Amino acid sequence: MESLKQVSSVISIADLTNEEIEEIFSLADAAEKLRADRTASGQIMATLFYEPSTRTRLSFESAMQRLGGSVISCSDMKASSTAKGETVADTAKVVSSYADVLVVRHNWDGAVQAMAEHADVPVINAGDGSHEHPTQTLCDLYTLRKEKGNLRGLTVVVCGDLKNGRTIHSLVFALARFGANVVTLAANGMALPQYVIERLERDYDYALAPVATDDLSAVVTETDALYLTPKQPHQLALYTQVDQVIQARLSNMAAGLRYDAFYMTRKQKERMKEGATDVSYPTIGPNFLRQQRFQDTVVMHPLPRVDELSPEVDKDRRGIYFKQAAYGVPVRMALLKFLFDRCAKKGGAAKRDAISFQSPEPIGPQCRNPNCVTVKEPVSSTRRFEIVSPGQANALILACSYCDHRLKVQIAGNVVSKRYYGFDSSLASTFSAWLKKGELALFDSIKEAEELGYEPFKSGPQRVLMSEAEMGGALSSMSAQILRDCREPHRLLILGVRGAGSQLAQRVANEIAKQAKGKPEVGEIEIYGSADDLRRLSPDDSNPEPLNLKDREVILVDDVIFTGRTVKSALSIIFRSARPRSVRLAVLIDRGHREVPVKPNYVGKHIPSSESDRVRVKLREIDPGERDQAVIYTIMNPAEELRKLPRNAEAAAK
């Protein structure tokens, strides 16, 4: 059971309901009365900042003092006991005994959540890594409401570094909740992370589509915009060929849009790999100010700015970012007042409906985000996840409870029988029952399961679907078809889904190289990971420049297509990164049974199969010692095997 201090913390914008946000805004409108009433008299706030800050820290401290409270501060945690090796958990335990509320900024994703779990008082997230910055979002929403009167129906362009900018992640979730439309205009290689897009789709029924328009050329010319809206989707991600009809539809999509606000962000150089910062970046300057289309478009920025905003915008009535910064004081006064009142009423924070998983075994899934607190400092956190969806036909999709990054788990086990099995969506109800009983164990690999004494469940006999020779012939034939359909072979990009798909992509590229004069560029797409979603495999995988998809013919390659969900996610990543000329799908095996209406353009072999069948493509690059082949076998339901266990064996297992 969560304690009062934990549920009263504000770690994510999701910790506040829309009604609570409106209540905070009403309090902010009455900031002068709050100041006169000295509503925080006798209360102490501690600010702990592991990263530099000017506006956030000073506005919080000003807010607390205006409420009549006191402040103790550590503006540079490098000069604290952290330098001696103190954990964030111990820091939270100690400092919470000195104060009534903690305001924390940290460079690790999820670190503030970890501190909230160990503190004895409410904790406010002042920014954690590239994850979230909920109090900045409150300031942003308040500013928009003050300037535009209402949030519902507004169209807000978020622009710049959308990948690493934590203010953006919190903001788009909040805008979606209030019914605004969002246009994303990212710098090249800095698109909105896939886990953010998927959460918008899953939690808020938002859909995305690329926007082909010259309207935004005054800001950026090298990337395309994405339109995110709660209206019925422009489901471009369901098309594997961007034909002339769709091109025309996209070209007109933004024609009627009214841009109410531009939200600019700086390039987050401190969170980028070396060499990845030397890319062009959107700017707002005189050209933007002269455009008739933007005459009523306000310009916002969380600050500090570098060179993405021209000083000329400062003098224009539309540049409201200094006013936005000033609103930080009344909004944070209101938030502190709200939290103190909620604690006094023994109230709790908003709860997200989620299925939580924590491994019953000492070994289990680990977050893939290298900057997550669970990776940086495991002693201060627990490996806890939300089960997002069954995901692919052979994988379970988890989200880290600290940083929200997704990961794919393929091995599930039962702690009673000590047996493991490859996850399959047809067995979802069985695994769900195990989860409710606390019997579900998840593993990153078979090796992990076997190290704990788990043995494999039984499966039916394997039957070879494609031999090595048949696979080679299919790849050669598909490559020839791709080459015939390609308009500009020298600009062709072969993009494989990480795993078997990326290995097959490289083989397809080699086949094309045999039949043409040159080898096409090869890339890899990571659907459930925490590194870059798109990366170059050849000709130079060490090139730090982002993989460029704009106006190119892209061939998406995977080993097996079944439900179509993997392809849908891959297309979503492709189209939010850039707008290619076309995307065509090549798969070695098509099983049918599509949940998502995606039709492959190139297929090695059509094999209709039932949900209880499992198809596996074995490749020598992935399975050393194995020969290339595709096999099919029947899944035996592990629940049936559990029922057959002798009572004494089951009791012994417990």
C-alpha angles and dihedrals in degrees: 000000000000117000124237094253091054097050090044092057122102107220099143134022084245088070088075125062121222088253092053091049089052089049090053090050091052089052090049090054087057095046094129091056090049088053093050092047092050088217095180097050110148093017123117126209122198119204116202114184120183089174131047117275138169110165100033097047097040094044091051091049092046090048093052093048092048088054089056096255132124132245133215113187144192104185094175113040089185085076092052133078087285086082087060092053102267112161124235088244093058092043090054092049093050101041093044087064088060099047145037096226134017125215110197136184118185137174093224120084109244096011093120090053089053091051091050089056091057102036123093094215135050116287126210120206110230091179131315116207110292092326113091144330105192099173091054087053090054088054091048094050091046090051092050092048092049092049101037103025097229138034101210113096096011117136112220123186112210109199141187127016101016094159100062101021108106092190089062095052094054092041098054091049090052094045089052091052091053094048100252125147117239128206114192118208107180130184112247109289093007101092125149109282117260093238089059091050091048092049090051089052095043102040103029105026091239121157131197137216134170115256116219105198142128090219093097098042089105087071108031136000106181102064136045127237127245121217116214115189140161090224119101106301129266085215097199088153087074093063121084094186121052097210129182094269092055091043090056092047092052092046090059097039096091096038094099099036119123110208106215099175143008114211109197126192132190124244107271095223093166090065098045133094117252110273094020095093098070097088131113115270134205117257137189116213144123094324091057092047092053095053112106090211091066099046092115097031114115119214118223133182131175089219157238095103126196113187102317091096121054116223086235089073088060090069095047122092089232093062101090101156095110089051087048090055091048091054087062091084101053092040093052091044087055093047093051091047090048093051094047090050092047092052090049090051091046089238128158140224126259114283125220116217103243140148107232127208129193117173116249087205128072089239121055146117117336128201112258094211105107090204096052117117089234087063099036097045114007092174090068096049144037127234097250128156143182116231103233103181143316086266113183122018090260103034144062117222117221131184120210109245090220106044103013094232116149128235134180121233121192104172122072128176142183117237092208100053094029090225127133132205139184106261115253128178091229087067095048094113091052093050090045090056090050090051092054090051093046090244099115118108122182127199137190091220145006088250091062091051094048092048087064093050099261118149127204123266116239123267133184123267117289121245122197112239099176128016124212091263093048091050091050092049092048092051091048092050093046091049091053091051091049091051092049091051095045118103097192110024092180090062097041116128121202108203120188129196105244113269120024090358094061092047090051090047090058091049091050089050090051091050091050089049089057092052098039135041097259142025116252122234114270127209139174130226120210111203102178108027143092103237124077111318091220125037137168118248098178153056088011118001091179093062105117093204114108117258107262116223100163115129092349132127107247127196111200111206130196135157103234133011118201118139094011094229093117091053091047091054091046092051090049090056092047096050096044088052097052143322110265122198089242141345120210126183126229121185131173093216130022112199097181119217092113118190091181117049098243121140119196117231095207124033129179094199137353111222116174107206140169127254090253091059122092122205118198128184112209117203126184091227091060101030107040111208093025124107121230110272144128118232136185129205138166122255115234110213107245091209089068091053091050090054089054093055112115111251092240092050091050091049091049090050089055 
